[in-house]
Amino acid sequence: MAYQAIDRRRFTYLLSLGADDHELRNFFLECRVQLIQRGARVQNLPHGGKARIRVIANELPSAADDVIRAWFAEHLTMSDPEKPEAIVENFRLYEELSEVIEEATARRLARSCLVHLFSDSPNETLIGFLRSSIPGSEKVIDPSKNDGGTIKNSGIAPKGIESVATNLISVEDVAQMLVALIRGQDVDKHLGNLPADFSGFMAGLYAASKGRFEEAGKAIDQLPISSAARESLEEFVRQQEVRPLSDVQGGINIIDAEVFTDNFDVESDEMVGYCTKSDPPKSVFVQPIAVLRGGVVRTLSGDTRRSLFPANGDVMAFLGATYPKQPKRGELGVWKVEEHQTDKATHFHLKADARKLFEAFNVPFPSTDYDSVREYLKDFSGPGRTLSLQSALFVLSDGLIVGARPDRSDLTKDDAFESGLLSWNSLPGVRLEGRMFITGPLPKTQALYECASIGYAIRKLLRPFIGTEKSLAGLTRSQLSELSKYFESDEIGLTQTRIQRIRVELKKTAQSQEAMEALVQEIFAHPSIVSRVATLVNEAADRKILEKSQLQTEISKLQNDRNEWDGRIRKQKEEHKKLRDETAKVVKSAFERARTDGVGLLAELAVFQELGATLSKAEPSYTGPVNFVPEIREFGRIDVDPISIARNSSIGPRKASALMAVGKLVFSSGLILCVKGMVSRRVVEQWSQTLGKGILVDATIGLVDDTSLRAFMGGVNKPEVIAMLDANLSPLDIYARPIVDMAIEILLGGEQHDLRKEIPILLSLSDSVGSLPVPKSIEKISINVDLDKTYEFDFNDLENLMSKVFDEESGVLSNRLWAPALGRVKAYMSNLDNDTKSLIL
């Protein structure tokens, strides 16, 4: 009994147009055990789209309805389905007029109907319509009887949809299957008419050749235990498991899209969306259906979509005169998005124009049937056809992929074919809502596919001979045009078979070396040809002699120029050598003077400090600030998420998470965290307050006294956190010596002196003209983070990252950190999961 007791013919029609072959195959692979438990006879899985549709529509018991509904409700999705009332109205209208629905429209209506049919509470009007029979159809054929009948094509059913009435082996089916297998193409669509054991064996053979060993194992389980076919397939699977996979198959290589579960990064991620509403100048909305990260498409569930793009899961296209371009309803594309502050339900909007998304359509003709391919593409693109809003690519039956040239995109015109079509042997694709797509930009074209008419081929072949000396027969442009029309007209009486034979014979003549040589000898023996050739040879010889003389004169001139330039270069090298020696002396002298002046300047600062203190004592009425004492403030702990502090400082979500992870590593290892960037002061000040009670040191230029800091560090109530702002405006190893000594003691203390969790140390570094370089002694116990630098978070080669950082000879940290500090970092990293390690590195 058909699902929900609906009409079997209608159900067959809906599944044929509304469900993808991949979806039907996965349904049986994933639900086989549940179907068997409910009485379905699917111990041997059906192969081929027609066979699977026949089983679902005619052979599954009503007890399996809950399995069908649950699986298809989850996996058969559509962003903007037509309303049930509109579906019923359209189907009835076409049935009353006895007209066939255009295929693109029929596929959209069929998939929309299936989405509503498998929902929790399907529309009663829709169910009533589906339970009615198709007007004028024949009596429903019992699928259990092998009577060879077919389902009559109804007013709304496209041609070619008919039931499989026999399971006998036919030479045609086997031939098509073997050709597809040799080409590396999926054999599934050729297995529907073959016996269960044979089709299962071939399906397992193909799955194993492509590395899908789980699917191959299920095919093995369906074969009889003692059969030779099972043993052969098991042996082939074992061989494939230990050898590299075969070459990529031709055509669209479908990559199964994983489900996206991570956070959406507006800086690096892109959104694949479907325009659900477009009514300029009113609002235009796009519904996200997938995320594109690093060129890989990952689908979105409804809950994930609403959590990533609150509050309704949509993205708005802001109205603009020219930018970004407004999408049309039904258009799919790849967009960059960004968040904006608003009280409305939609918080995200499109940031730029859509990146191209190409939709792939199957063509039922091979690349060698040029005329059929050309006429099919012209008919597909002709008037009255509802084309996709995406750019179209076409997959021919032998796997070749073709598409229109950008400057000749209208396939209804002959010049689009006369210029040749772009072609690829293979492209990666992804299935979205029952359709095949390729994300742009497309790779470089592998070849041009020529499928122009025979008349154009003749014009192209003879065009170089018109109006030139090569015109052996004196053919004029007018004669060429008449000849082309003659070949294209019915007067010549050439069938397609005869035209094909003419082409083959012409190719054979061109490839026959003996025939060509004999023809050339006969032509050259003619007196007029001999005379003409002699004249042409003499003229060509005179031209070559003149060209040779001119080239020799030019070569002599160039040789003289080269000798002159060689002399200039030698002279310049000698002058540069003298200048380099003199410059080295001047630089060395300048550094010596700078070092002497620097030591003197520090001494003068100390003297000036003492003098300032003396003057302050002598004049107690002066209450101004002392310039050479840092401002130290105490602070308490605040209960705020550190990541929110980073996000409020214009730091992206991935970078903010990475910053917090690095902070935990540094604080837990007893090192010092140095932060650079425009908002480093703000981040360090607010972050430190989330870690506990502590002190905030605001450094200035000219600090050389550590008395004030030593008083805090030597007291009974030591600070839990130490934060220093613009720490490198004065020499850190002088005025901050107590803090540096404490960090060294922590690193040397081992397990018995573990103060790592009690006193995190954070420094913000300034890049002003008065900033000083961080001393080497502090660099060896610190980790630097630059908030303004762009980091790449999609690098997943963890082993390579670890080698770059910790390699004993060339590692970044191995060559910079003090050995005790490096040991603590390695120990902390060893306890982290791989994702956190990659984020930190």
N, C-alpha and C positions, 0 to 999 in steps of 0.2 A: 504494500500500500504506500502511495506517495506521501511525502511529508505533509502533515496537517490535512490530509485527505484532499489536497488540491489536485487539479487536473494534471495528469502525467505529461501530456504534451506541452502544456504551459510551463511546467517545472523543467522539462528538458530544454525548452527554448530559453528560459531564464538562465539556467546553468551554462548553456553553450555560449551565451553572449556576456553574461554578467560575472562569471567566475573565471579566474585565470587557471591555466593548466597546472601551474606550480601550486596553486592553492588546493586544487582537487587532489593532486598527488600527495601533498602533505597531510590532507585530511585522512586519507587511508593509512598512511604510514604512522601517524600519531594516534589514531583512534581504532586501530585494528582490533586490539584486545577488547576494548569496550564494546565494539560492534559484535564480536563473536559472543560475548557474555549475554548480549540481548537477542541472540538467535540469528544474527546475520551470517550468511555463508560467504565469508571473505577470508577463509584460511589461505587461499591463493589470491593475492591482491590483484585487482584489475589493472591493466596497463593501457595507456593511450587515453586521450581525453574522451572519446566517444564511449569507450567501455566504462570509464568511471562515472560518466553522467548517466548511462543506462542503469548502473547498479544503484546509484543514489535515487534516481527518479522512479525506478520500477521494482527493485528487488530487496530493498531494506525494509524490515518489519517496522510497524508503528512503534514498537518498544524502543527503537533506536532514535526516535524523534528528539529526545532530550540531548542525546550525544551530538546530533546534527546541529541543533540550535545553539548549544553551548560553544561548539568549536567555531562555527561560522560567525556567530555574534562577536567573537573575540578577534578573528583573523580576517574577516571580509569587511573592510572599512571603506568609508567614503566621506570626504570632508563636507560636501554640499549636495546631499541627495535630493532628488525631486520629491515633492510632497506626494503622499499616496493618492490624493484626489486627482492631481495632475497626471500621475502615471495611468490610472484607470481611464481618465478622459482621453488621453492620447492613444492608448491601445484600442479602445472602442472605436474611436474615429477612424483609425486605419483599417480596422476590421470591417466597419460598415462600408468603407470605400473600396475594400478589397485591394489595397495598395501595400507595397512592401516598404517598410521603414528604412530610411538611409542608415547604413551600418553604424556610423558614429553615434547617431541619435539613439538607435536601438540598444547599443551597448550601455549608454548612460542610463536609459530607462530601465534596462534589465538589472543592472547593478544596484540602482536605487531601490528597485522592487525587492531584491534579495536582502538588502540592508534592513528594510522595514519588515520583511517576512520573518527574519531571524531575530528580531528584537524581542524584548521581554513581553510586550503587549502589542502585537501587530494590529494594524487598523482593520476593523471589521469589514469595511467596504472593500478594501483590497483583498482580504481573504475570500469574501463572497465572489468577487470577480475571478480570482484564480481557481476557484472550485468549479466555475462554469467551463463548458467545453468551447473550443474554438469553432466559430460558425463555419459550416460547410466542410468540416474535417471528417475523415473516415472514422469508422469504429476503431476504438483503441485496440491495438494488437497486443496479445498476451506475450510478454517477453520470454516466457518459459517455453513457448512453442517456436521451434526453429523452422518457420514457414517461409522465410526469405522475404517477408513484406517490409515495407518502409513506411515511415510516418509522412503523411501528405504535407506538403509545404503550405502553411496557412498564409493568410493575408499579411501577417506581421512577422513571419519567420523568414530569415534570409535563406537563400538557396544553399544546398549542400549540407543542411542539418538533417540527418536521418539516422534511424536506429541501426545498430549493427546486428545483422540477422544471422550471421553464420560464424562459426569458429574454425572453419577449415583453412588449412594452409594454402595460400595462393602464391604463385611465383612472383607476382607483382609486389605483394607485401614484403616477401623475403628480400627481393632485389632492392627495394627502397631502403629497407632496414640495413642491409649490408653496405650500401653506398654511404649512408649516414654514419655508420660505425667507422668506416675507413677514413672518412673526412674528419672524424673527431666530433661529430655533431650528436646531439641528444637523439637517441633512437626511440624515445618513449611514444611519440605520436604515430609510429609505424607498427606498434605492437598490439593495437586494439583488436585486430582480426585474427591473431595467432593463438594457438592453444596455450593454456595457462602455464604449463611447465616450460614450454619453449620461450614464451614471452618473459617469464620470470628469470630464466637463465640469461637471456640477452640483456634484460634490465640490470641484473647483477654484474654482468660482464662490463657494461658501460660504466656503472657506478664505481667499480673497482679501478678501472682505467683512469678515472678522474680523482681518485683518492677518497671517495665517499664510502668508507669501509663499513660504517654502521648500516647504511642502506643496502650495501652488498650482502651483509650478514643476514638481513631480513629476507632478501631474495633466496639465500641459501636455505633458510629455515622452511621455505615453501616447497622446496624440491624433495622428492622421495629420498629416504635415507640411503637406500641401497643403489641409487641410480648413478650411472657413469657421469651424467651431466653435473650432479652435485659434487662428485669428487674432482672433476675438472675445474669447476668454478672455485672450490676451496683451494686447490693448488694455485690457481691464478691469483687469488686474493693474497695468499701467503707470499707469492713472488712480488706483487705490487707493493706490499707493506715494507719491503726492504730495499726498494729501488726508487729513484726519483720519479715524480709524476710526469706523465706524457706532456707534450707541448699543448699550449692553450688551444682550445677548439676554435674553429672559425665562427663568425657571426657574433651575436651579443653574448658575452660571458657574464651571466647573471651572478652578482655577488649578493648573498643573503644578507639583508640589512639587520644589524643587531638593534636591540632596544636601548635608547639613550637614557642613562640613569645619573649622569654627572650634572654639575652646575654649568649653566650656559654662560660663556665668556663673550661679552659683546665686542671685545677687542680682537679676538682671533676666530671665534665660531661664526658660522653663517646659518641662516634659517631657510629651509625648503618649505615654501608655503603655497596655499591655494586661495585665490581671491574669491571670497564668498559673497561680497557685496561691492558693486561699483556703480555709483550713481552720481558722478560729478554734476554740479558743484557740491553735492552732499558728501557724507563720509564714505570712505573706501576702506574696507577691512580685508585683511589677509589672515587665514587660519594656518598656524604652523603645523606641519605634519611630520617633519623630520629635521634633524640637525646635521649640517655638513662640517665635519672637523677633520682637518688634514686630508681633504679629498675623499673621506669615507662618510657615507650616508648612514645615519642611525635614526630609526623611527621613534616617534613620540606617542606615548599612550595619552588618553584624555586627561588623567589626573596629573601626569607629569607636565603636560602642556599648560594646564591651568596654574601649576605651581611655578613654572619658569616664566610665564608671561601673565602675571596676575592682572585683573582678577577673573576675567572671562576667557582667558586663553587666546585672545586675538591680538593682532598687530594692526595699527592704523597707518594708512598712507596719508601724510599731511598734504593738503592741497597746495599746489605751486604752479606758477605759470609754465615753467619748462622742466623743473628738476625737483625731486626725482619724477620720472615718468610714472603716470598713474596706471596701475594694472587694470586689466579688464576682468569681468566676472568669468570664472572658469579657468583663468590663466594660472599655470604653475611656474614658479621661478625660484631663484636662489638670491636672497637679499642679505645685506648687512643691516642690523637693527641697532637701536640704542634706546635707552630708557629716558623718559622725561617725567618731571614731577607734575602730577595732576590729581584732582579729586575724582576724576571719572574712572570708569571701570577698566579702560584700556590704558596701560602704562607704557607701552612700547610703540615705536613708530619706525617706518622704513627710513634707512639712512642714505641709501643711494639707489641708482637704477638696478633693475634685476639683472643677474647673470644668467646667460642662456641655459635652458634645460631642454634637451632634444628628446622628442618622443619617437620611439622606434615602431615601425609597422612592418608586418610580414607580407612578402610578395610571393605568390604561388608559382613563380617561374624561376628557372636557373639563369645564371649570368650569360650562358651561351645562347639563350633564346632572346636575342636582342629586340626583335620587333614586339614580342609579347610583353617584355618588360617595359618598353617605351609606351605602348598603348595602355598598359595597366596604370602607369604613373600619370599619364595624361588624363585618364578617366578618373583616377583617384583625386586629382587636383582640379577637375572640371567644375563647371557651374552646377550649383545645386548640391554640392558636397559640403557637409559640415566638417571642416578640417579642425584639427587641434590648434589652440592658440600658441602652442610651442612650435619651434622649428622641427621639421620632420626629417627623419632618416628612414631608409627602407632596407630591410634584410631580405635578400633573395634566397630562394630555396636551397642553394648550395652554399650559403653562409656569407657571401659577399655583401658588404654594407655600402650603400650608395646614398648620395645626397646632392641637392642642387648647389651650384656654385653661387656665392654671395651676389655676384653681379648678374646672374641669370637664374633668379629664384622662382620665376613663374614657370612651372612645369607644363602648363597648358600650351606654351608657345614652343615652336620647333627650334628656335635658336638656343633654348636651354639645353637641348640634346646635342645640337651641332657643336657646341663648345665643349662637350664632354661632361660627365658627372664625376664629382669627387667620390673616391672609394677607399675603403679600408677592409683589410682581411678580418680584423677582430677589434672589438671595442668592449670595455667593461661597462656593465649596466646594472640597474637596480629596479626592482618591482615596487611600485607605489600604487596602491588602490587598484590592483588588477591591470596596470599598464606598465610598459617598459620605458625607462628613461635613461639617458646618458647625460651626465653632468658635464657642462663645458668648462674650459675651452677644449675643443677637440684636438687630438694630436695631429701631427703633420700628415697631409694626405699621402697615401702610399702609392696611388696610381690614379689615372683618369680612365673612367669607364665609358667606352664609346658604344652607343646604341642608337645612333642616328639612322635615318631611313637610307635605303640603298641609293636613292636619287642623290641625296646629299653626299654619300660616300663617293659616288662617281664624280660629282662636281669637285669635291676636295682632291680626288686623285688626279684629275685632268687640269685643274686650275693653273698649276705652274707652267703648263705648255701653251696657255692662251696668250697671244700677242707677243710671243718671244721667238727667238730663233730655234727653240726646242720643239716648236709646233710642227712636227713631221708631216702631219696630214693637213695643215693649214686650217685647223678647227677654230672658228670664231666664237665669240661670247654668245651670240644668238644661237649658233648651232649647238653649243654646250647646253644652253637652257632647254632647247627642244629635245635633246637627247635625254636629259634628266627627266623631263615630263613623260617621255616615251617609256622609260623604265618604270615610272611610278603609275602609269595608266594601266587600264585593263586590256588595252589593245594588244600588248605584247603577249598576253596569255600565260605569263609565268606564274606558276603556283609557288607557294612558300618552299616546297620541297625542291623545286627546280632552281629557285634563286639560291638556296643553300648549296646545292650541288655546284652552281657556277662559282660561288665563293671558294668552295673547297678546291675546285680545279685550278682557279687562279693562284691560290696559295701553293698548290703542288708545282705549278709551272715556275713560280718564283723560287721555289726551293730546289728545283732540279738543276743542278750545276751543268750537267751535260747538255740539256736542252738550251740553256741560256748561252753557253759557249758556242754551240752550233749556230744559233740565231745571230750572235754577234759576228761570227766569221762570215756569214752570208752577207750581212749588211756592209761590213768593211770591204768586201770584194767588189762592190759596185763602184764604177769609175768616178761618179760624182761625189760619192762619200770619200774616196781616196783623196781627190783634189781638195775637197773642203777640209778634211782632217789635216792635210799638209799645210794649208794656209793658216789654220788655227794654231798648229804647232809652232810655225815660224813666228806668228804674232806673239804667242805666249812666251817663246824663247827670248825675243827682243825685250819684252816687258821685264822678264826675270833678270836679264843682263843689266838693264837700267836700274832696277831696284837694288841689285847687288852693288853697283857702283855707288849709289847713294848711301847704302848701309855702311860701306867701307869708309866713306868720308865721315859719316856720323860717328863711327867707332873711333876713328883717329882723334876727332875732336873730344870725345868723352874721355879717352885715355889721357890727353893733355890736361883736361880739367881735373881728373882724378889725381895726377901727379902733383898738381898745384895744391889741391886740398890736403893731400898727405903731408906736404911741407908745412902748411898752416897748422895742422893738427899736432905735429911734432913740436912746433914752436909753442903752441898753447899748453901742451903737457909740461914743457920745461918751466913756463911761467907759473903754472898751477902748483908745481912742486915747490918752487921757491916761496910762493904765497902761503902754502900749507905749513911749511916750517916756521915762517914768521908768525902766522896766526897761532900756532901751538904755543910759541913763546909768550905771546901777548895774553892768551887765555890762562896759561899757568901763572903768570904774574898777577892777573886780575883775581884769580882764586886765592892766591896767597894773601893779597891785600884784603879780600873780603873776609877771610878767616880771622886775620888779625883785628880788623875793624869790628867783627862780631863779638870776639872776646872782650874787646874794650867796651863795646856797647853794653854788654851784660854787667860789667863792673860799674859802668856809669849808672845803670838802672838801680843797682844795689845801693850805691852812694846816694842817689837821688831819693830813694825810698827812706833811708835813714835821715837825710836832711829834711824830708817832708814831715817825718815823725817828730823831729826836734822842733821844727817850726810850729807844729800843732800844739806841742807842749808849751812853747813860748807864748803862743797867742790863743788862749782857751776860748776866746769869743768866736773863733772860726768854727763853723758847724758844717762845712761842705763835705762831700764824700771823699774818701781816700781812693785814689785811682788804682792802687796796686794791691788791693785786697778783693778777692772774688766775692760776689754776692751769693750767700748760701741760705736757702730757705728749706724749712722742714715741711713735710706734707704727710697726710694720712692716706689710707687705702680707700679707693673708690670701687664700687661694684659695677663695672662696665666691661662689655665684651671687647677685647683688644682688636678683633677683626673689624668691628664697627668703627673704631677710631681710625684705622687705616682706610676703610672705605669712605669715610667722611673727609678724608684728606686727598680725594681723587686718585686713590690707588685701586686698580682693578681687583676683582674677586680672587683670581688665581694668584696674583702677586701678593695680595694681602694674606692669603692662606700660607703661601711660601714664606713670607716674612715672619709670621707667628711660629712656623715650624723651625726656622733657623734660630729664632730667639730661644725656644725651648732647648735646642741643642747647645747653644752657647752658654745659657745660664746653668744647665745641668752639668756641663763640662767644666765650669769654673773659669771660662774665658771672658773676655771683654767684647761687647758688641758695639761696633762703630757704624754709625748711620750717616750717609751722605744724601744730599738732594735738597730741593727747594723747601720741602715741608719736614725736613729732618728734625728741626727744633720742636715743632709742634707734636710730631709723632713720639719723639723720645720723652717729652715732658708728660704727655697724657698716658702713654704706655706704662711708664714707670709707676704711675699712681695706681694702676690696676694690679701691681705685683706686691704691694705692701707699704708699710710706713718707711720713710727714708728722707734723704736730703737731695735738693736740687741745686747744683753748682752752676752759676752763670758766669763763665769765664770772660775775661777781657784781655787786652794787650798789655804786656809788661809784668805778668805775674811771675815772681821768682821766690816767693816765700810760701812754705807749706804749713805754717803754724796753725792757720785757721782750720785746715782739713785734719791736721794731726789731733787737734782738740776733739773733733767729732769721733775720729777713729779710735782714740785712746780712752774714750769715756766708758761708763758702765753700760749705758743703753746704746749699743751700736745700731746704726741704721740697718733696716732690712733690705733697702734698695738704694743704690747710688746712681744719680743721673747727672750728666754734665753737658751743658749747652755750649756750643762753639768751643769745644775743648782744646782745639789746636791753634787758638789765637795766641797762646803762650806755650812755652816748652813743657810738655806733659811730664817728662821725667824729672822735672825740678819742682814745680808747684803742686803736682799731684802724686808725689812720691809715696805718701802713705797708702794711697789706693793701689798703686802698682805693686808695692811690697805685699799688701794683703792678697792680691791676686796670685802672686808667685808662691806665697805660703800655702794657699789653697791647692795649687797645682802640685806642690811638693808634699802635701800632707797625707796623701794616700787615703785609704779607707778610714783611718783613725782620726783624720782631721777634715772631715767632709762638711764644708760650709757652703757647698754649691747652691743649695736650695734657699739659703738664707740671705745672701747678698748678691743679687744680680747687678751688674755694672753696665750702664748704657751711656754711650758718648755720641753726641751729634757733632759732626765735623763741618767746619766752614770752608768755603772755597773763595773767600774774599782775598783782596790783595795783601792783607795783613796776616794771612794764615801761614802756619809753619808746617813742614812735613812731619808726619807721625814718626817718632823715634823708632829705630829698629828693634829696641828692647821691648817696646809695646806692640809692634806689629807681630812679633813672635808669639804673643799670647792673646791675640784678638782676631775677630772675623769682621770683615767689612761688607756692608750692604749698601748699594746705590739705588735709591728710590726712583731716580730719573732714568735709569737704564731700562732698555726693552729686553725682556727675557723670553726665551722660547720654552714653552711648557709641554710641547708635543713630542719631545725627544724621549723615546721609550727604551733605548739601548742602555739599560742600567749597568751592565758589565763594562761598557765603554766609558760611561760616566765615572764609575768607581776607579777605573784605571787612570783617567785624566786627573783625578783629584788625589788619589792615594798611592800612585806608583812610586816606588822607592827612588827611581832615578829622575823621572820627569813630572811627577805629580805636583799639582798646584800647591796643595797644602803641605805635602811632604817636604818641599823645598823652602817653605816659608815659616811654618809653625815650629815652636820649641818642642823637643821630643816628648816631654810630659804632657803638653797640651795636645799634641797629635794623638798620643795614646788614649787620652780621655775621649776625644772626638770619635776615634774608631770604636771604642767600647760602647759609646752611646748609640752609634749608627748600627751596630750589630744587632740591637734589640728592636729595630724598626721594621715595619713592613715595606715591601718594595715600592709601593706608590708614594709613601712618605719620603723614602730615600731619594727617589727621582725628583720629587718636588723640591727637596732641600738642595740637591746637587745642581 
